[in-house]
Amino acid sequence: MFPKVLVVATSRKTCGGITSVVKAHEMGRQWNLYGCKWVETSIDTNNVMKILYFMKSLIQYCFYLPRCQIVHIHLSEPVSALRKMPYFTIAKILQKRTIIHFHSFSPETTISGKHSKIYKYLFSNADCVIVLSELWKKYVNDKFGLGNKVQVIYNPCIANISTKEYPKKKQILYAGTLNQRKGYADLLKAFSLIAGTFQDWKIVFAGNGEINEAMNIAKQQNISQQVLFAGWVTGDEKDKIFKESTIFCLPSYAEGFPMAVLDAWAYGLPVITTPVGGIPDVAIEDQNMLLFNPGDINKLANQISRLITDGELLKTLIAASKYLANTKFNITTINSEIEYIYKKLCNQ
């Protein structure tokens, strides 16, 4: 059976948000209903292997394309958009329905920069453009005037939670790549301001990236004994770390809709984060999360202190996280929205 929908995205072996989202879509009814086929365009490896992988992907794509109805392309930053251009162009030549699913962590900067013509071509010629928040929808429409063609579909809560139970520990969890954009250094510096007061608490960093740099900062701030670097975690190890943690914190400067926050909600962890990306769409201070502006270390330290010492606030945010995971960001809800778009495009 030939697929009705070709889903063009990064390899399923790649660590990143797009891969996680497509894996979530794989679990939905629409995936089988429309015979979706995942065409994997890139993988984390050396440049030679990346080129060979891309060529193999394009050949596979051209084999399936003539008989499919819809091409659903996931992309983000300019390198990703450029890589997807051949897939999109061939689909348009063959008059296929096309969806551009935009995952950029900085949409306003991305579509207004030197690569804006690429995004204009992709967005203007697509039949549907999916973005991750209402703010992104405004950015895209202000720039390109696409109207109702732009649809907001959130990333879903997709944590694979086991039935195993683990006792809670006094630990604050950071999950994601350690880089400047995600603000790991701010979390370390903020925690150093209160570490002496809360000596039985620690931060756990679950992610790869600038681990040596983070270790040096922890040493400089005299908190090395209260910081653990777990590296990139998956499966049972990820499940254990999330269940053992009491607070989740992501001090990002820019995001799409952070998958780590969605994971935290799925595990019922209270969230401290910044009002970036899609977070402002749902954030209500003190009711479903605690917020601070990117780089505001003193405010972050204060928010952590509040959540450690205020048991009622902790319970409120735990309940709110579970509610968000089971309603607006539920995987069945999100996949139903994807199915609706597929149905609509197939009937046009």
N, C-alpha and C positions, 0 to 999 in steps of 0.2 A: 504493500500500500504506500503510495506516495503521500508525503505530508501536505496538508493544506496551508500550514504556517511554517516558515523557516525562521528560526530565532537565531539571530546573528549576534554573538557575544564572545567574551574572552573564554579561555579554556576552563573546564570544570575543575582543573587542578590548580588554578590561579587563586592566590589569596587576595581577596578584595570584595568590595561591596556588590559589584555587578554580578560576579559569579554567585554570591550568596542569594541575590534576588532571583536570578534565573533558576537556581536550584529550588527556590520556594515556589516559583511558577510551575516547575515540573510536577509538584505535588498536587496541583489543582485539577479539577475535573476538565477544564478547558484544554489541558495539555493532551489528553487522550482523545477528547471529543473532536479536536481539530488536527489530530495526528501531528503534533508539533515535532520538529526536528531541530536540534541544537547544532548549529554550525559554529565550531570553535575557531576563532580567528587568531588568537595569540596565546603565548604561554611564557611563563617566567623562565628564561634560559638565555644562552648566549645569542649574539646577533645572527650568526649563520643559521642556527636552528630556528630562530624566529622567522627568518625569511622562508626557509623550507616549510615550516608549519603553515605560514600564510599562504604559500602557493598550493599546498595540499588542500587547505581549507577552501580556497577559491575554486579549485577544480570540483570538489565535492558540492559546493554551492551551485555551480553552473549545471551540474548533473540533475539536481533536484528542482531547480528553479522553474523550468518550463511548465511543470505540472502543479505547482503550488499556487495559492491564491493571495497569500499575504506574506510580506517580509517584515519581521519585527526586529529592528536594529537597536541594540543597546550601545550607547556611547557616552563619553564624558569629556575629557580635556582634548585640546587640539590634536594631539598625537592619535588619540582614539578616533576622533572624527575623521582625520585623514585616512586612517587605516580602513574605515568603513565606507569611504567614498566609492570604491569600485563596486562593492556589493549593492549600494544604493543606486548607482548609475545604471548598472545592468538590469536591476529590477524595474527601473522606470522605462528603459528601452523596451522591455518585454511587457510593459503596461500592467505590472503587478501593483496591488494595493500595498502601501508602505506605512510603517509606524516607526517614528524616531522616539526612542525612550532615553531621555536626557538625564544623566547622572552626575553632572559636574558639581564639584564642591564649591565652586565660585562662579555661578552662572552669569552674573552681571559683568564681571571682569572678562570672562571667557568670550562671551558673544559680542563684546564691545571692543575687543583687542584687534590685533592685526589679522586674526583668522576669522573675523566676523563674516566675511563673504562666504566662507565654507558653511558656516552655520545657517546663513541666510538661504543658501542653495538647498541645504538639507531640509530645513524647517518649512520653507515656502513650498517645496515640491512634494513633501510628505502628505499623506492623507490624514494622518493623526500625529500629534506631538504630545508625548506623555512627559510631564514634569513631576517633581517630588513635593512641591508645596505651592500654596497660593502666592507666596512672594515670588517664586520662580515664574509662575504663570504671568504675573505682572511684568517682570523683567522681560520675558520673551515677547509678550504682546506690545509692550512699550517700544521695543526695538524693531519688531518685524510686523506688528499689526495682523496677527493670525486669527484673532477672534476665537470662535468656538472650536477651532481646530485643536487648540491646546487643552488638554485634559490633565487634571491633578489626580494621580494615583500614588498613594504612599507606599513606601517599602513596608513589607509585613514583618510581624514578629515570627521568627522561624526557629527559635532555639529548640534543639532536639533534647528535651528534658527527660532524663531517666527516672526510674522509680526509686533509685538509691537515695538515702538520706544521709546528710552530713551535719554535724553540729556547727552552729554559727560561731564565727570568730570575730574578734574586734579588728576587722580589716576593711580598708577602703580599696575598692577595685577600680583599676584603670584598664580598659581593654581596647586594643587597637595598636596600630603602628606608632612607635615612639618617634615623632618628628616635630619640627617647630610648629607646623600648622595645627597639630592636635594639642599643643600646650602642655606637654608633660612636665617641662621645667617649671611652669607656674604652679602645678600641683605640688611638686617637691618643695618649692620655696614657701608656698602657703602652709604646707604641713609643718615645716620647720618652725613656724611662728607659734604653733600650738603643741608641738611634739612633747615638750617638757611637761605640759599639763596633762596630756593623755599618753603617758609612757607605755601603757599596755596596748595601744593601738599601733597599727602599721599600714603601709600602703603596699598593695600587690600590683605590679605591672605585668599584664598578660599581653605580650605583643613583641614583635621584633623591631629592628630599626636602630636608633641611636642609644643602644644600651650602655656602651662604655661612657658616653657623654653623660647619661643620666646617673650612672654610678659616681662619676666625678662630682656632679652637683650634689648628690646625697652626702658625699664625703665632706664637701665644702660646707654644707649646712649642718654637719654633725648629726645626721639622722640615719646613717648607713645601717644601724642595728634595727631600725624600724621600717626598712624598705626591702622588699623582695622582688626580684626580677625572674619571672617564670618563663619568659620567652613566648613564642607563638603557641597557643594551646588549642587543641581540638578534641572532639569526642569526649571520653570519660573525664579526661583531665580538665577540659573546659567546664564540664558539668559540675565537677567537684569545686573548682575555684569560685564559680558563680554562687553555688549553694552555700559555701562557707562564708562568703562576704556579707557584710552588713550594710554597706553604703557603696553606691556606684558614683564615680565622678569622671566626666569627660570635659576638660577645659579648652575645647577647640576654638580656633579663630575662624574657621570656615568649614562647612559641612554641606552635604546634600541633605539626606535624612539619615543620621548616623545609625548604622546597623548595631553598633555596640549598645546604644541607648535602647533600641528595640529589644535586644537580648536581655538587658537589665529589666525592662518591663516584664518580659516573659517569665523571668525568674522572681518577680515581685520585689525587686530591689528599689529602694528609694533613690532618686536620681538628683545629682547636682550637676548642672551643665550651663552652657552659655546660650543666649538667644540668637543662634545662628542657623542658617539653612531653613529647614522646615519646622524647627522647634517652636518658633513663635505661633505657628498655626494652632497649637494645642496647649502651650504652656500657661499655667495659672500659678503664680507665685504662692507658695505655702499650701497650695491645695493639691497639685499633682507633681510638683518638682520645686527645687530651689535653683535660683538663677543668679548669675553674676556676669558682668561684662568681661569679654576676653582681656586678659592681662591684669585684671583687678585682683591682685594677690591678697590684699587685706580683706576684701569682701569674701573671697573664696575661703580663707581661713575662718572667717566668722560663720559662714554657712555650714562648714564641716563641724564646727563647735556646736552650733545649734542642733544639728542632727544627732550628734553624739549624746548630748545632754537632755534633749527634749523627747521623752518617750512617746508622748501623744502625737507630736509632729511626725515622728518616725512611723507610727502606725498609720497615720493619715496618708503619707506618701506611699507606703507599701500597698495599701488598698487601692490607691489611685493608679499605681503602676499595673497592678493586676487587671483593673478595669480597662485601661487603655489597651493592654495586650489582648483582651478578650472581646473588644468591641471594634473601635475604629481601625485598629491595626491587626486585627485577626486575619490569619492567612486565608481562611475561607472567604472572608469579605473581599479581600484584595483580589484574589483569583476570580471571583465573580465579576468584579469590575473589568478585569482583563477579558474575560469571556464575553462580556457585553460588547466590548469594542470589536473583538473578532467577529461576532455575529453581525454587527452593524456593517462592518466593511465587506463581509462576504455577501451581504444582501444588496449592496449598492450596485 
